Amino acid sequence: MPLLWIAIGVIVYYVFIKDSKSSSGSHAEDILKQRYVNGEIDETTYNRMKETLRR
């Protein structure tokens, strides 16, 4: 029975970690796009930063 709870805990932990990593990247790209649209950064900077986020 304790192994079942450990397995459930590992699965839940993995799902939350995977979800938080994918959503944080998406959120960062949204902020980057907004900065580009607002004119805070130029196209070269936008492309360089976008490539950095995808690594």
C-alpha positions as CSV (number, residue, x, y, z in Angstrom):
1,M,0.0,0.0,0.0
2,P,2.8,2.5,0.8
3,L,4.2,1.9,-2.7
4,L,0.9,2.9,-4.3
5,W,1.0,6.2,-2.5
6,I,4.6,6.8,-3.5
7,A,3.8,6.0,-7.1
8,I,0.8,8.4,-7.0
9,G,3.0,11.1,-5.5
10,V,5.6,10.7,-8.1
11,I,3.1,10.9,-10.9
12,V,1.4,14.0,-9.5
13,Y,4.8,15.6,-9.0
14,Y,5.8,14.9,-12.6
15,V,2.6,16.2,-14.0
16,F,2.9,19.5,-12.1
17,I,6.6,20.0,-13.0
18,K,6.0,19.2,-16.7
19,D,3.0,21.6,-16.7
20,S,4.8,24.4,-15.0
21,K,7.8,24.2,-17.4
22,S,5.7,24.3,-20.5
23,S,3.5,27.1,-19.3
24,S,6.3,29.3,-18.1
25,G,7.9,29.1,-21.5
26,S,4.7,30.1,-23.2
27,H,4.2,32.9,-20.7
28,A,7.7,34.2,-21.4
29,E,7.1,34.2,-25.1
30,D,3.9,36.1,-24.6
31,I,5.7,38.8,-22.7
32,L,8.4,38.9,-25.3
33,K,5.8,39.3,-28.1
34,Q,4.1,42.1,-26.2
35,R,7.5,43.9,-25.7
36,Y,8.1,43.7,-29.5
37,V,4.6,44.9,-30.3
38,N,5.0,47.9,-27.9
39,G,8.3,48.8,-29.6
40,E,10.4,48.2,-26.5
41,I,12.7,45.9,-28.5
42,D,13.7,45.7,-32.1
43,E,13.2,42.7,-34.4
44,T,16.8,41.5,-34.1
45,T,16.6,41.5,-30.3
46,Y,13.2,39.8,-30.4
47,N,14.5,36.9,-32.6
48,R,17.6,36.5,-30.5
49,M,15.6,36.3,-27.3
50,K,13.0,34.0,-28.8
51,E,15.7,31.5,-29.7
52,T,17.2,31.8,-26.2
53,L,13.8,30.9,-24.7
54,R,13.4,27.8,-26.9
55,R,16.7,26.2,-25.7
